[in-house]
């Protein structure tokens, strides 16, 4: 039976739960209403209340947030002036009071023109081309991304099945869409539960650096996140809850490793060789395969001489040893990227001595509320005002939709050193000023933590002051001399100093550019995917590769987002494109769909060209965005709207039907 359109993670705050809202509202006096609204994100609340009541005076022009372009730090409340914010809060309190007292009727049936007006209120009159995308992300009245077809409708009586590899973020959305379409499928997951990277990464301090509400499925929105940037356990719980509520677990084979995929041209099927939890091997047969193995699942251990000689405990951040007690120990953390930035402050008070080995200092974006819990008033509104958490998610999506993309663009005429354009230079100055406020008494540390490369060339981290606070502690040492070798007793740096350690943590990221490894993938004519790529992975739309029919990759090459949006958006777009490809195959009575080399090459050239026009492509600094050849294989350099438009349906000129 096809799955329902939406997967509710909680019924409170849902658009159809008006009676519960009215009952809860009746319990609040005027002071309590004012207190809740004081905690609210006002622009989204005004849109939610206007949608709820039809009172469009709540979204009058003088109450609209100005929505200035993003800079180093996000302006609170969309940059509203104090006067406008006071007026907006008063309007919101008055609307809630009138609803409570029966003077304003609740009616969630909104005409399309009203919905468009509300979306434009929050987006600053976004063009018509954005409206379908925005309706998708709002997810208020319907699940825009649902397939809209079923196997029985488009190909009655036809046998057709799909294998999905991975039950992480991308694998679950693939499974849900296949379930909605009534297409038989099996999910193969190497771990013993769902969650992917959020299951495997449970190091101290692990948490999101994307807003939680944006880092959730459009069809499974959640009103009761405890933080705006939640910890690993909460995110893992969310994915687990979605898998359960959507009825996906019955399709998942846990403890199963995929060894090889081979396309059988005569039968037009994929033969998938697997190893089960009992180590027995077998081969599954499917008409299509969706790879949802992601980019961040294979730990990258640095190529340092002597790494296997260390006599203490050594572990990668993505393979944290459960129950590790670091109390009083001498700990070394290799790396200062996203994982290290979370680990170091989390263990600094526990260890006896901490040495942090840095190659490149990270740029840090000021985020004062990074660890802050959602205020009680805002939490109440999310969980009771119908649709508010969805409007808030929509607002967060839009704020970051094109995000800081303008700050990392390359101006060919720009000559100022250490930057690539005037906006990029402005960003650099803002970030440097932020750093300077954190090390007024430690010029030695300030010099070490100041990046020497263009802002945006590497992943920028969220900063609420805990990194600087950790580095200020007397037993914490930031080491910037390069590592020459790992010794039995610790780490030796190029200055000849041996840093004796009890524990080494490699916070050195992942083999992000080794897509679909270590699986063997063989396509038409016996073509080996990894041999064809030769260490330089590419895919049309980040999804398909010529000579590999009916093989679709989610979170594939060049679909990572850096300064815009959430990767969940990209995964949803990719599976929606995949579903349209399958529909094309089924409705036309075809056996498979392949990508033409001309489209593949043209797409790769356009992505490479655009990546070269961004800070991460123009800078020579090393980063996980690039493969060993220096080409950017991770990042999507265009606006999010472009990916939306490209993934609505297959371009007949770009595909070959078999």
C-alpha positions in Angstrom: 0.0 0.0 0.0 1.4 3.4 -0.9 2.7 5.5 2.0 0.8 8.6 3.2 2.0 12.0 1.7 3.4 13.3 4.9 5.1 11.7 7.8 4.1 13.4 11.0 6.8 13.3 13.7 4.4 15.0 16.2 0.7 16.0 15.9 1.1 19.1 18.0 1.5 22.3 15.9 0.2 20.6 12.8 -2.1 22.6 10.5 -5.1 20.3 11.1 -4.8 20.4 14.9 -6.8 23.6 15.5 -8.9 22.3 18.4 -5.8 21.5 20.5 -4.4 24.9 19.7 -7.6 26.7 20.8 -7.7 24.7 24.0 -4.0 25.5 24.8 -4.5 29.1 23.9 -7.4 29.4 26.3 -5.1 28.7 29.2 -2.9 31.7 28.5 -3.5 35.2 29.8 -2.3 38.3 28.1 1.0 38.4 30.0 1.7 34.8 29.0 0.9 35.6 25.4 3.3 38.6 25.4 6.0 36.4 26.9 5.7 33.7 24.3 5.7 36.3 21.4 8.8 37.9 22.9 10.6 34.6 22.3 9.2 34.2 18.8 10.9 34.5 15.4 8.4 37.3 14.4 8.4 37.3 10.6 7.5 33.6 10.4 4.9 34.0 13.2 3.1 36.8 11.4 2.9 34.6 8.2 1.6 31.7 10.3 -1.1 33.8 12.0 -2.1 35.4 8.7 -2.5 32.0 7.2 -4.3 30.7 10.2 -6.8 33.5 10.4 -6.9 35.2 7.0 -6.0 38.5 8.5 -3.6 39.9 5.9 -3.0 43.1 7.9 -0.5 40.9 9.9 1.7 40.8 6.8 1.5 44.5 5.9 4.4 46.1 4.1 5.5 48.0 7.2 5.8 44.8 9.2 8.1 43.0 6.6 11.7 42.2 7.6 14.1 44.0 5.3 16.1 40.8 4.5 19.5 42.3 3.9 22.0 40.1 2.2 23.7 37.7 4.6 27.0 38.7 6.0 29.3 37.1 8.6 26.4 37.0 11.1 22.7 36.5 10.6 20.7 39.6 11.6 18.1 38.7 14.2 14.5 38.9 13.1 15.6 39.4 9.5 17.1 42.8 10.4 13.9 44.4 11.6 14.3 47.8 13.2 13.4 48.1 16.9 10.3 50.1 16.0 9.1 47.6 13.4 9.8 44.7 15.8 7.7 46.3 18.5 4.8 46.9 16.2 5.0 43.4 14.8 5.0 41.8 18.3 2.0 43.9 19.3 0.2 42.7 16.1 1.0 39.1 16.8 -0.1 39.3 20.5 -3.3 41.1 19.4 -4.1 38.4 16.8 -3.6 35.6 19.4 -5.7 37.4 21.9 -8.5 37.9 19.4 -8.4 34.2 18.5 -8.4 33.2 22.2 -11.4 35.5 22.9 -13.4 34.4 19.8 -13.1 37.7 18.0 -11.0 36.3 15.2 -12.0 33.1 13.4 -9.5 30.3 12.6 -9.6 29.1 9.0 -6.7 27.2 7.5 -8.2 26.9 4.0 -6.0 29.3 2.1 -6.5 30.3 -1.5 -3.4 29.9 -3.7 -3.1 33.7 -4.1 -3.0 34.1 -0.3 -0.3 31.5 0.0 1.7 33.2 -2.6 1.3 36.6 -0.9 2.4 35.0 2.4 5.5 33.4 0.9 6.4 36.7 -0.8 6.0 38.5 2.6 8.8 36.4 3.9 11.0 36.3 0.8 10.9 39.9 -0.2 8.8 39.4 -3.3 10.6 36.3 -4.7 10.0 35.9 -8.4 7.3 33.5 -9.7 10.0 31.0 -10.6 10.7 30.5 -6.9 7.2 29.8 -5.8 6.9 26.1 -6.6 10.2 25.5 -4.8 9.1 27.5 -1.9 5.8 25.6 -1.7 7.8 22.4 -1.6 9.9 23.6 1.3 6.9 25.0 3.2 5.1 21.6 3.0 2.0 23.1 4.6 -0.9 22.1 2.4 0.5 19.1 0.5 3.7 17.1 -0.1 4.9 18.7 -3.3 7.7 16.2 -3.7 5.5 13.1 -3.6 5.8 11.1 -6.8 2.2 11.7 -7.9 2.0 8.2 -9.5 2.1 4.6 -8.5 3.5 1.5 -10.3 0.0 0.0 -10.6 -1.3 3.1 -12.3 1.5 3.7 -14.9 2.5 0.1 -15.5 -0.1 -2.3 -14.3 1.1 -5.9 -13.9 4.7 -5.0 -14.5 7.3 -6.4 -12.2 9.8 -3.8 -11.2 12.0 -3.5 -8.1 14.7 -1.2 -6.7 17.6 -1.7 -4.3 18.6 1.3 -2.2 22.0 1.2 -0.7 22.2 2.9 2.7 19.6 3.9 5.3 21.0 7.3 6.2 19.5 10.7 5.4 19.4 10.1 1.6 18.4 6.4 1.8 15.4 7.1 4.0 14.0 9.8 1.6 14.5 7.4 -1.3 12.7 4.6 0.6 9.8 6.9 1.4 9.3 8.1 -2.2 9.4 4.5 -3.5 6.9 3.5 -0.9 4.6 6.3 -1.9 4.8 5.1 -5.5 4.1 1.5 -4.6 7.4 0.3 -6.1 8.8 -2.8 -4.4 12.2 -2.1 -2.9 14.8 -3.3 -0.5 17.2 -1.1 1.5 20.6 -2.5 2.3 22.3 -1.0 5.3 25.7 -2.0 6.7 24.9 -0.8 10.2 22.4 -2.2 12.7 20.2 0.9 12.6 19.2 3.8 10.4 20.9 7.2 10.5 24.1 6.9 8.5 26.6 9.5 9.5 24.5 10.5 12.5 24.6 6.9 13.7 28.3 6.5 13.2 29.5 9.8 14.5 28.9 10.0 18.2 32.1 11.8 19.3 31.9 14.3 22.2 30.2 17.5 21.1 28.8 16.1 17.8 26.0 18.3 16.6 24.6 20.1 13.5 26.0 23.2 12.1 22.9 23.7 9.9 19.7 25.0 11.4 17.7 22.0 12.7 14.4 23.0 11.1 16.1 23.3 7.7 17.9 20.0 8.3 14.7 18.0 8.2 12.5 16.5 5.5 9.9 18.7 3.9 7.4 15.8 4.4 8.4 15.1 8.0 8.7 18.4 9.7 9.2 18.4 13.5 7.9 21.1 15.9 9.7 20.1 19.0 13.4 20.3 18.3 15.2 21.1 21.6 17.8 23.3 19.9 18.1 25.2 16.6 21.4 23.3 16.2 20.7 20.0 17.8 23.1 17.4 19.1 23.8 14.0 17.4 21.4 12.0 19.6 18.5 14.2 18.7 19.2 14.0 15.0 19.7 10.3 15.1 16.4 10.0 17.0 14.7 12.1 14.3 15.8 9.8 11.5 14.9 6.7 13.5 11.4 8.2 14.2 10.9 8.9 10.5 11.9 5.3 9.5 9.4 3.9 12.1 6.5 6.2 11.4 6.8 5.9 7.6 6.8 2.1 7.9 10.3 1.8 6.3 12.0 -0.6 8.7 10.3 -3.6 7.2 12.1 -2.9 3.9 15.6 -2.6 5.5 18.2 -5.4 5.7 20.5 -4.3 8.5 24.1 -5.6 8.9 24.4 -6.0 5.1 27.4 -4.8 3.1 27.2 -4.3 -0.7 30.3 -5.8 -2.4 29.5 -5.3 -6.1 27.0 -4.1 -8.6 26.9 -5.4 -12.1 24.5 -4.5 -14.9 23.2 -7.4 -16.9 22.5 -5.9 -20.4 20.6 -8.9 -21.7 18.1 -8.9 -18.8 18.3 -5.1 -18.2 18.8 -5.7 -14.4 21.3 -5.0 -11.8 22.9 -7.9 -9.9 23.8 -6.8 -6.4 26.3 -9.0 -4.6 26.0 -8.6 -0.8 27.4 -10.0 2.4 24.9 -10.4 5.3 25.3 -10.2 9.0 26.1 -13.9 9.1 29.0 -13.3 6.5 27.1 -15.3 3.9 27.2 -13.9 0.4 24.2 -13.7 -2.0 23.2 -11.9 -5.1 20.0 -9.8 -5.4 18.4 -8.8 -8.7 16.8 -5.4 -9.2 15.7 -3.3 -12.1 17.2 -0.1 -10.6 19.7 0.8 -7.9 19.7 4.0 -5.8 23.1 4.6 -4.1 22.6 6.5 -0.9 26.0 5.9 0.6 26.8 9.6 0.8 30.1 11.4 0.9 30.9 11.4 4.6 31.1 7.7 5.6 34.7 6.5 5.0 37.1 8.0 7.6 40.2 9.7 6.2 43.3 8.6 8.2 46.3 10.9 7.5 49.3 9.5 5.7 51.8 10.1 8.5 54.8 7.8 9.0 54.6 5.6 12.0 50.8 5.8 12.5 50.6 2.1 13.3 53.4 2.3 15.9 51.6 4.4 18.6 51.3 2.4 21.8 48.3 4.3 23.3 44.7 4.6 22.1 44.3 6.0 18.6 40.9 6.5 17.0 39.2 8.5 14.2 36.5 11.0 15.3 34.0 9.0 13.2 35.0 5.8 15.0 34.9 7.0 18.6 35.5 4.2 21.0 32.4 4.0 23.2 33.0 4.5 26.9 36.4 6.2 26.5 37.4 7.9 29.7 39.8 10.7 29.0 40.0 11.9 32.6 43.5 13.2 33.4 45.0 11.8 30.2 47.3 13.5 27.7 45.3 13.8 24.5 46.3 14.9 21.0 43.7 16.0 18.4 45.0 16.0 14.9 43.0 18.5 12.8 41.1 21.7 13.4 38.1 21.2 11.1 34.4 20.7 11.9 34.8 17.6 14.1 37.8 18.9 16.0 36.1 22.2 16.6 33.3 20.3 18.4 35.5 17.7 20.2 38.2 20.0 21.7 35.8 22.3 23.8 33.9 19.2 24.9 36.9 17.3 26.3 39.1 20.3 27.4 37.8 20.3 31.0 38.2 16.5 31.3 41.7 15.8 30.1 44.9 16.3 31.9 46.7 17.9 28.9 45.4 18.6 25.4 47.5 19.3 22.3 45.7 20.4 19.1 47.7 19.9 15.9 46.6 22.4 13.3 47.5 22.6 9.6 45.2 25.4 8.5 43.2 27.6 10.9 39.4 27.6 10.2 37.4 30.6 9.4 34.6 30.9 12.0 31.1 32.4 11.6 29.8 34.2 14.7 26.8 32.2 16.0 26.2 33.2 19.6 23.2 30.9 20.0 24.9 27.8 18.6 24.4 25.8 21.8 21.4 27.6 23.1 18.2 25.8 23.7 15.0 27.0 22.1 13.3 29.4 24.5 10.2 28.2 26.2 7.9 30.7 24.6 9.1 29.8 21.1 8.8 26.1 21.9 5.2 26.6 23.0 4.3 28.5 19.8 6.0 25.8 17.7 4.1 23.0 19.3 0.7 24.7 19.5 0.2 27.3 16.8 -0.9 25.3 13.7 1.7 25.5 11.0 4.1 27.9 12.8 7.0 25.5 12.8 6.5 24.9 9.1 6.5 28.7 8.4 9.6 28.9 10.6 11.4 26.2 8.6 10.4 27.9 5.4 11.8 31.2 6.8 15.1 29.5 7.8 15.3 27.9 4.4 14.8 31.2 2.6 17.3 33.0 4.8 19.9 30.5 3.8 18.6 29.7 0.3 21.2 31.6 -1.6 22.9 32.4 1.7 26.4 33.7 1.5 26.9 32.7 -2.1 27.5 36.4 -3.0 30.3 36.5 -0.5 32.4 33.8 -2.1 32.1 34.7 -5.8 35.3 35.6 -7.7 35.6 39.0 -9.3 38.2 38.7 -12.1 39.1 42.4 -11.8 39.7 42.2 -8.0 43.3 42.7 -7.0 43.2 43.0 -3.2 45.2 40.1 -1.7 43.7 37.4 0.5 40.2 37.9 -1.0 38.5 37.3 -4.3 36.0 40.2 -4.5 34.8 43.2 -2.6 32.0 41.3 -0.7 34.6 38.6 0.1 37.0 41.2 1.4 34.2 42.6 3.6 33.5 39.1 4.9 37.1 38.6 5.7 37.2 41.9 7.7 34.1 41.0 9.7 35.6 37.6 10.6 38.9 39.0 11.5 37.2 41.6 13.8 35.3 38.7 15.4 38.5 36.8 16.0 40.2 39.8 17.5 37.5 40.2 20.2 38.3 36.7 21.4 42.0 36.9 21.9 42.7 40.5 23.2 45.2 39.2 25.8 46.8 36.5 23.6 48.4 37.9 20.5 50.3 34.7 20.2 47.1 32.7 19.9 45.4 35.2 17.6 48.3 34.9 15.1 47.9 31.1 15.1 44.1 31.1 14.8 44.0 33.6 12.0 43.6 31.9 8.6 46.0 32.7 5.8 43.7 31.8 3.0 40.6 33.3 1.4 37.4 33.2 3.5 35.1 30.5 2.0 37.9 28.4 0.5 37.4 25.8 3.2 34.4 25.0 5.3 33.5 27.8 7.7 32.6 26.8 11.2 30.0 28.1 13.6 31.5 29.9 16.6 29.9 30.8 19.9 33.2 31.4 21.8 33.8 27.8 23.1 36.8 27.2 20.8 38.6 30.3 22.0 37.7 29.5 25.6 39.2 26.1 25.3 42.4 27.3 23.7 42.9 29.9 26.5 43.1 27.1 29.1 46.7 26.6 30.4 46.7 22.9 29.8 45.5 23.3 26.1 48.2 23.9 23.5 47.7 24.8 19.9 50.5 23.3 17.8 51.1 24.7 14.4 54.3 23.0 13.5 53.7 20.2 11.0 53.7 16.6 12.0 56.7 14.6 10.8 55.8 11.2 12.3 53.8 9.3 14.9 56.1 7.7 17.5 55.3 4.9 19.9 54.9 7.6 22.6 53.1 10.3 20.7 53.5 12.8 17.9 56.8 14.3 16.6 56.6 17.6 14.9 59.0 19.0 12.3 60.8 21.1 14.9 62.0 17.8 16.4 59.7 18.0 19.5 58.1 14.8 20.6 54.7 15.4 22.2 54.0 12.4 24.5 50.4 11.4 24.5 48.1 8.7 25.9 45.4 9.2 23.2 45.4 10.4 19.6 42.2 11.5 18.0 42.3 11.9 14.2 39.7 14.5 13.4 40.8 14.4 9.8 37.5 14.1 7.9 36.5 11.6 5.3 37.4 10.2 1.9 34.7 12.4 0.5 35.8 12.3 -3.2 35.9 8.4 -3.3 32.2 8.1 -4.3 30.6 4.6 -4.2 33.8 3.1 -2.8 34.7 0.4 -1.9 31.9 -1.2 -4.0 32.8 -2.6 -7.5 30.4 -1.1 -10.0 30.2 -2.6 -13.6 28.0 -1.1 -16.3 27.2 -1.6 -19.9 30.0 -3.3 -21.9 31.8 -4.2 -18.8 32.8 -0.6 -18.0 34.1 -0.3 -14.5 32.8 2.9 -12.8 35.9 3.6 -10.7 38.2 2.9 -13.7 36.2 5.3 -15.8 36.3 8.0 -13.2 40.0 7.3 -12.5 39.9 9.2 -9.2 37.9 12.1 -10.7 34.2 11.4 -10.0 31.5 13.2 -12.0 27.8 12.6 -12.5 25.1 14.3 -14.5 23.1 16.4 -11.9 25.3 14.6 -9.4 23.0 11.6 -10.0 23.7 9.5 -13.2 26.7 8.4 -15.2 26.6 7.2 -18.9 26.8 3.4 -19.4 25.2 2.8 -16.0 21.5 2.6 -16.8 19.0 2.8 -13.9 21.8 3.6 -11.4 21.1 6.8 -9.4 23.3 8.4 -6.8 22.0 10.6 -4.0 24.5 13.1 -2.4 26.7 12.3 -5.4 29.5 14.4 -7.0 29.0 18.1 -6.8 25.9 18.1 -4.7 27.3 19.2 -1.4 26.2 22.6 -0.2 28.7 25.0 1.5 27.2 28.5 2.0 23.6 27.8 1.1 20.8 25.7 2.4 20.6 22.1 3.6 21.9 18.9 2.0 18.5 17.4 2.7 17.0 19.7 0.1 19.5 18.4 -2.5 18.7 14.8 -1.5 15.0 15.4 -1.9 15.5 17.0 -5.3 17.7 14.1 -6.4 15.2 11.4 -5.5 12.4 13.4 -7.1 14.4 13.4 -10.3 15.1 9.7 -9.9 11.4 9.0 -9.5 10.6 10.9 -12.6 13.2 8.9 -14.5 11.6 5.7 -13.3 8.2 6.9 -14.3 9.5 7.7 -17.8 10.8 4.1 -18.0 7.6 2.6 -16.8 5.1 4.7 -18.7 6.9 4.2 -22.0 7.3 0.4 -21.5 11.1 0.8 -21.6 13.6 -1.3 -19.7 16.0 1.4 -18.5 17.2 4.9 -18.8 20.8 6.0 -19.4 22.5 9.4 -19.6 24.0 10.7 -22.8 27.7 11.4 -22.8 27.1 14.8 -24.4 24.9 15.9 -21.5 27.2 14.4 -18.9 30.2 16.3 -20.4 28.4 19.6 -20.8 27.1 19.5 -17.2 30.5 18.7 -15.8 32.1 21.6 -17.8 29.5 24.0 -16.5 30.0 22.9 -12.9 33.7 23.1 -13.1 33.6 26.5 -14.7 31.2 27.8 -12.0 33.3 26.2 -9.2 36.4 28.0 -10.5 34.5 31.2 -10.0 34.0 30.5 -6.2 36.5 31.0 -3.4 36.9 27.3 -2.9 37.8 26.7 -6.5 40.1 29.7 -7.0 42.1 29.2 -3.8 45.0 26.8 -3.7 44.5 25.8 -0.1 43.8 22.1 0.5 40.3 21.1 1.5 37.9 18.1 1.3 36.0 19.9 -1.4 38.8 18.9 -3.9 40.0 15.5 -5.0 43.7 14.6 -5.4 43.8 16.3 -8.7 42.7 19.6 -7.3 39.3 19.6 -8.9 36.3 20.4 -6.8 34.2 17.3 -6.8 32.0 18.0 -3.8 30.4 21.4 -4.1 27.3 22.7 -5.9 28.3 26.2 -7.0 25.0 27.4 -8.5 21.9 28.8 -6.7 19.5 26.3 -5.2 16.8 27.3 -7.7 19.0 26.0 -10.5 19.1 22.5 -9.0 15.4 22.5 -8.4 14.7 23.4 -12.0 17.1 20.8 -13.4 15.7 18.0 -11.3 12.0 18.4 -12.1 12.0 15.8 -14.9 14.5 14.2 -17.2 15.5 16.3 -20.3 14.7 14.2 -23.3 17.9 15.4 -25.0 20.0 14.3 -22.1 18.8 10.7 -21.7 18.7 7.5 -23.7 15.8 5.1 -23.2 16.7 1.4 -23.5 
